Structures are given as C-alpha cells and as structure tokens.
Amino acid sequence: MLDASSTLLVRACRREQGDGLPVWFMRQAGRSLPEYKRVREGIAMLDSCARPDLVTEITLQPVRRYGVDAAIFYSDIMVPLKAAGVDLDIVPGRGPVVAEPVRDRAGLDRLVPPEPGDLSFVTEAVRLLVAELGETPLIGFAGAPFTLASYLVEGGPSKDYARTKALMVGDPGLWHDLCTRLAGLSAHFLRTQVDAGASAVQLFDSWAGSLSAADYERQAQPHSAGVLAGVADVPRIHFGVGTGELLTRMGAAGADVVGVDWRIPLAEASARIGPAYAVQGNLDPALLGAPWPVLAERVREVVRSGAQAPGHVFNLGHGVPPDTDPGVLGRVVDLVHAEGPALRAEARAA
Ligand SMILES: Cc1c2[nH]c(c1CCC(=O)O)Cc1[nH]c(c(CCC(=O)O)c1C)Cc1[nH]c(c(CCC(=O)O)c1C)Cc1[nH]c(c(C)c1CCC(=O)O)C2
C-alpha cells in the first residue's frame, strides 16, 4: 500500500518538499494521446467513465508515457450530476450539454440527492487504479458548485454566464439551495474517491474567475468551502481560470494548495495568498507549441517563480490543449525533473 505522505506530490502540498518538484498536467489524459483515442473509439465519454477497466487504462496512459508524479482520475465533473439523474451529454469539441437546463425550483427538484452505492463504479475504478499505480499518487477531483451550476443553468458552455449570474442575484434563495445540492454531490464524489484510495484532491472551479470578488465571496466560496471540508484528511488543491483577484478567497475556502493560471507569476500569487498555502501551476498551455528552447526557458521561469512559494506543484495554467504534441509534454517533465531541484535551490538562495 502506498504511503502517500512520503510522495513528492503530497510533501509539496504540505509545504515540505525541499528542492524536489513534482509535475503533472491538468487534462494529461485525453485527446492529445493517440493511445487514448484508440481506447475511446466508438465509446461515448460518459459511458467510458462508468467502465472501471477503461478508466484504469486511460488514467495510467499519461503516467506510463511521461513519468509524471501524479495520476488524475479519468472521469468528469459532470459524472455525479448524471448519477443524480440529470440528462446530459458531453459533446466532443463543445463540452457538457444539459437536455433540460435548471432555472427554477422544479428543475432543482429533479436533482436526486446522492445515495450510498450510486458511485460504485468510481470506487471500483479507484481501487483498481491505486493497486496498479504503485508509488504514484492518485489525485481525485470534483467540480465546484459555481462551475457545475453554470453548466446546469446555461444548459452548456457559456462565454458570459449571464443566465447563471441572473439567477444568482435574482433568486438568491434558489441559488443557495441549488449550490447546496451541488456541493453535496461533489462532496460525495470526492469522498468516494478518497475512501477508495485517492491521495489528494483537486476542486475545479474553472469558471469562478468570471465573478467579482464580492459575488464570489457571498455566492460561491461558502459552497466550495462545504465541499472541501469533507475531505480535510488529504491535501486539497483549489483551481480556477482567471482567478487572480480571488486567489486569497480560494485558499481561505479550505485549500492547502491554490492553483494559479498563467496570468500571474507564481511568486506574485504566493505573495497575495500568504505563507500558509502552496501553489500549483502555471505554464501557459498555449506556449506548448513554441520552439523548444523558448518553451524550456519559460518552464525554468515557472520553476524559479514557484520556488518563492512555500510549496510548488508544477503544472500548466489550465488543461492540455487537444492538439498538443505529447513529445513536448514529455520534454517538459524531463526538464522539470532534471533541472527543477537545482533551479529551486538557486532561486531560494538568491
Ligand atoms: C470544465 C470541466 C469539465 N470537465 C473537467 C472540467 C474542469 C477542468 C477544466 O477547467 O478544464 C474536469 C475533467 N475532465 C476530464 C478530466 C480527467 C482527468 C485529466 O485531467 O486528465 C478532468 C479532471 C476528462 C475529459 N473531459 C472531457 C474530455 C474530452 C472528451 C473526448 O475525448 O471527447 C476528457 C478527456 C470533456 C469535457 N468535459 C468538460 C469540458 C469543458 C470538456 C471538453 C469538451 C471538448 O472540448 O471536447 C467539463
């Protein structure tokens, strides 16, 4: 059985890593890998998530290929909503699409509360995975209530979240009840993964950066805090895109590690949130197509900046783009492993 506390990932999350630097990538499993496309051929995304054999294989693919320091469970933030009875599909190239958007009390009542056993396929997949992973820790994850609500209310991906925000400010009672229900589903999803052997968790509030700090604090943070409180026994990473003005509040929601996108240097992010938190990030994914010497220098910059924080998990600032050359990600991992410790030591001494 893996002693998670001794892994580089968990030590970095706990701000006890020294000069070692763990690296993994959000969306490391998926369409950038030919072996993923082969396994997924003819199988719908959400169907693949319900098959423990496929989940295990797909989660392991990037670990085998890149030698990353963590696996992330292959699933989706929408999986617990499907288990709660929401009619939804994940449309390739588009994202989650909900057949009947939730915009009133009747819509909320269609969401069935979680029940023991309704995520048994998750338990089975995590158990299989942890056995196969050996020394590599597994990160479990869930979507935060605001981000989940945005898909339910809009009915799909959105640019401005106008309907979501209108409901949030126009019917705070319904918003509160909806987010409470979603928090329960996400907490159950996370708890299921941790109970089956996940060593850490990441809460994705991908679209929280669309909110003002005041609205985030009133209408989103308390619900995310409820989710994170349910898994306080493992390190908790809390991530969103465009959250520069929210980083302190995302930490205070109950995170150990605050995920940072590419818009703010990690040293600056760490200065904002203070010494009680590690940071994760934050290479701009769009730079993965740049010539290698230029990209390598950007990787080194991220490592040096992260060394100013009390803990650093190397990652991208958001997910791996589907057209990424896997060979490039492999070179990034090798560079972080080969040069990371010396770069960190140098940066910390300066
Ligand atoms: C917002 C969000 C979703 N899902 C997720 C988020 C939060 C992360 C983020 O901010 O990007 C989380 C997620 N989705 C997936 C994972 C698996 C683990 C990993 O990161 O490797 C994780 C952690 C698999 C997936 N989730 C999805 C895929 C692609 C499915 C396919 O192969 O067609 C994968 C591998 C589909 C999905 N699911 C969702 C979107 C926006 C999409 C992309 C749609 C598209 O562009 O085709 C909702």
The ligand as an SDF file (V2000), in Angstrom:
LIG
                    3D

 48 52  0  0  0  0  0  0  0  0999 V2000
  -14.8690   22.3320  -17.0020 C   0  0  0  0  0  0  0  0  0  0  0  0
  -14.5170   20.8650  -16.8400 C   0  0  0  0  0  0  0  0  0  0  0  0
  -15.1680   19.7670  -17.4690 C   0  0  0  0  0  0  0  0  0  0  0  0
  -14.5190   18.6230  -17.0470 N   0  0  0  0  0  0  0  0  0  0  0  0
  -13.4980   18.9270  -16.2030 C   0  0  0  0  0  0  0  0  0  0  0  0
  -13.5170   20.3390  -16.0290 C   0  0  0  0  0  0  0  0  0  0  0  0
  -12.5900   21.0730  -15.1400 C   0  0  0  0  0  0  0  0  0  0  0  0
  -11.2440   21.2090  -15.7870 C   0  0  0  0  0  0  0  0  0  0  0  0
  -11.0880   22.3760  -16.6970 C   0  0  0  0  0  0  0  0  0  0  0  0
  -11.2230   23.5150  -16.2350 O   0  0  0  0  0  0  0  0  0  0  0  0
  -10.7910   22.1400  -17.8820 O   0  0  0  0  0  0  0  0  0  0  0  0
  -12.5980   18.0210  -15.4850 C   0  0  0  0  0  0  0  0  0  0  0  0
  -12.0260   16.8610  -16.1790 C   0  0  0  0  0  0  0  0  0  0  0  0
  -12.4410   16.2730  -17.3560 N   0  0  0  0  0  0  0  0  0  0  0  0
  -11.6550   15.2040  -17.6120 C   0  0  0  0  0  0  0  0  0  0  0  0
  -10.7230   15.0330  -16.5650 C   0  0  0  0  0  0  0  0  0  0  0  0
   -9.8250   13.8030  -16.4860 C   0  0  0  0  0  0  0  0  0  0  0  0
   -8.5280   13.8070  -15.9950 C   0  0  0  0  0  0  0  0  0  0  0  0
   -7.4660   14.6660  -16.6780 C   0  0  0  0  0  0  0  0  0  0  0  0
   -7.3740   15.8560  -16.3550 O   0  0  0  0  0  0  0  0  0  0  0  0
   -6.6490   14.1030  -17.4420 O   0  0  0  0  0  0  0  0  0  0  0  0
  -10.9210   16.0920  -15.6750 C   0  0  0  0  0  0  0  0  0  0  0  0
  -10.1670   16.4290  -14.4150 C   0  0  0  0  0  0  0  0  0  0  0  0
  -11.7440   14.3040  -18.7720 C   0  0  0  0  0  0  0  0  0  0  0  0
  -12.3460   14.8250  -20.0050 C   0  0  0  0  0  0  0  0  0  0  0  0
  -13.4610   15.5950  -20.1270 N   0  0  0  0  0  0  0  0  0  0  0  0
  -13.7320   15.7890  -21.4450 C   0  0  0  0  0  0  0  0  0  0  0  0
  -12.7610   15.1180  -22.2300 C   0  0  0  0  0  0  0  0  0  0  0  0
  -12.7380   15.0620  -23.7470 C   0  0  0  0  0  0  0  0  0  0  0  0
  -13.7060   14.0250  -24.1450 C   0  0  0  0  0  0  0  0  0  0  0  0
  -13.4250   13.4710  -25.5050 C   0  0  0  0  0  0  0  0  0  0  0  0
  -12.4760   12.6790  -25.6350 O   0  0  0  0  0  0  0  0  0  0  0  0
  -14.1960   13.7760  -26.4220 O   0  0  0  0  0  0  0  0  0  0  0  0
  -11.8970   14.4980  -21.3230 C   0  0  0  0  0  0  0  0  0  0  0  0
  -10.7360   13.6060  -21.6300 C   0  0  0  0  0  0  0  0  0  0  0  0
  -14.9070   16.5360  -21.9710 C   0  0  0  0  0  0  0  0  0  0  0  0
  -15.2050   17.8180  -21.2920 C   0  0  0  0  0  0  0  0  0  0  0  0
  -15.7410   17.9490  -20.0400 N   0  0  0  0  0  0  0  0  0  0  0  0
  -15.8520   19.2930  -19.7250 C   0  0  0  0  0  0  0  0  0  0  0  0
  -15.3540   20.0400  -20.8230 C   0  0  0  0  0  0  0  0  0  0  0  0
  -15.2970   21.5490  -20.9050 C   0  0  0  0  0  0  0  0  0  0  0  0
  -14.9430   19.1060  -21.8030 C   0  0  0  0  0  0  0  0  0  0  0  0
  -14.2560   19.3710  -23.1220 C   0  0  0  0  0  0  0  0  0  0  0  0
  -15.1440   19.2840  -24.2760 C   0  0  0  0  0  0  0  0  0  0  0  0
  -14.3230   19.2560  -25.5700 C   0  0  0  0  0  0  0  0  0  0  0  0
  -13.5610   20.2090  -25.7940 O   0  0  0  0  0  0  0  0  0  0  0  0
  -14.4690   18.2820  -26.3020 O   0  0  0  0  0  0  0  0  0  0  0  0
  -16.3120   19.7970  -18.4080 C   0  0  0  0  0  0  0  0  0  0  0  0
  1  2  1  0
  2  3  2  0
  2  6  1  0
  3  4  1  0
  3 48  1  0
  4  5  1  0
  5  6  2  0
  5 12  1  0
  6  7  1  0
  7  8  1  0
  8  9  1  0
  9 10  2  0
  9 11  1  0
 12 13  1  0
 13 14  1  0
 13 22  2  0
 14 15  1  0
 15 16  2  0
 15 24  1  0
 16 17  1  0
 16 22  1  0
 17 18  1  0
 18 19  1  0
 19 20  2  0
 19 21  1  0
 22 23  1  0
 24 25  1  0
 25 26  1  0
 25 34  2  0
 26 27  1  0
 27 28  2  0
 27 36  1  0
 28 29  1  0
 28 34  1  0
 29 30  1  0
 30 31  1  0
 31 32  2  0
 31 33  1  0
 34 35  1  0
 36 37  1  0
 37 38  1  0
 37 42  2  0
 38 39  1  0
 39 40  2  0
 39 48  1  0
 40 41  1  0
 40 42  1  0
 42 43  1  0
 43 44  1  0
 44 45  1  0
 45 46  2  0
 45 47  1  0
M  END
$$$$
